[in-house]
């Protein structure tokens, strides 16, 4: 029997006139999204994690995405991986 994979996706659009940050927790990863850009966030987890809850917190300068146990979070901008903020 093949294990199913749960995939959740959402798009974050930076509609502000300034750079915004996306923080991925608990991995302590941070990415910068320029004004007018769209970032895709994908959460992959085994089907056993179906009870996992993805929490998103809006900040003044971006948002925090809190993953759950067993998930892996990917972020892309214009089809490529987002480079970490420095």
C-alpha positions in Angstrom: 0.0 0.0 0.0 1.4 3.4 -1.0 1.5 6.2 1.6 -0.3 9.3 0.5 1.3 12.7 0.8 -0.5 15.7 2.0 0.4 18.9 0.2 -0.9 22.3 1.1 -0.1 25.5 -0.9 -0.8 29.1 -0.6 0.4 32.3 -2.4 1.6 35.3 -0.4 1.4 38.6 -2.4 3.5 41.5 -1.2 1.1 44.4 -1.9 3.0 46.9 0.1 5.6 49.3 -1.2 8.4 47.8 0.9 10.3 44.5 1.2 8.5 42.0 3.4 9.8 39.0 5.2 8.6 35.4 5.4 9.8 33.5 8.5 9.5 29.7 8.5 9.4 28.2 12.0 10.6 26.1 13.7 13.4 26.1 11.1 14.4 29.8 11.7 14.6 30.4 7.9 13.9 34.0 6.7 13.1 35.1 3.1 12.7 38.6 1.7 9.8 39.3 -0.7 10.2 42.5 -2.8 7.2 44.8 -3.4 4.7 43.5 -5.9 6.1 39.9 -5.9 4.2 36.7 -5.2 5.8 33.9 -3.2 4.4 30.3 -3.2 4.6 28.4 0.1 4.2 24.6 -0.1 3.8 22.3 2.9 4.5 18.6 2.4 3.7 16.0 5.0 3.0 12.3 5.2 -0.7 11.5 5.3 -0.4 10.6 9.0 0.1 14.3 9.6 -3.3 15.2 8.3 -4.2 16.6 11.8 -1.3 19.1 11.5 -2.3 22.7 11.6 -0.4 25.3 9.7 -0.4 28.6 11.6 0.2 31.9 9.9 0.9 35.1 11.8 0.8 38.5 10.1 3.5 41.0 11.2 4.0 44.6 10.3 6.9 43.7 8.0 5.8 40.2 6.8 4.5 37.0 8.2 5.5 33.9 10.1 4.6 30.4 8.9 4.6 27.9 11.7 5.0 24.3 10.5 3.9 21.2 12.4 5.6 18.0 13.3 6.5 15.9 10.3 6.0 18.6 7.6 8.5 20.2 5.3 7.9 23.7 4.0 9.2 25.0 0.7 9.1 28.6 -0.6 9.5 29.8 -4.2 9.6 33.1 -6.0 9.1 33.3 -9.8 9.4 29.5 -10.0 12.7 29.2 -8.2 13.7 28.6 -4.6 13.7 31.8 -2.4 17.2 32.8 -1.4 17.5 33.2 2.4 17.6 36.8 3.7 21.0 38.0 4.9 
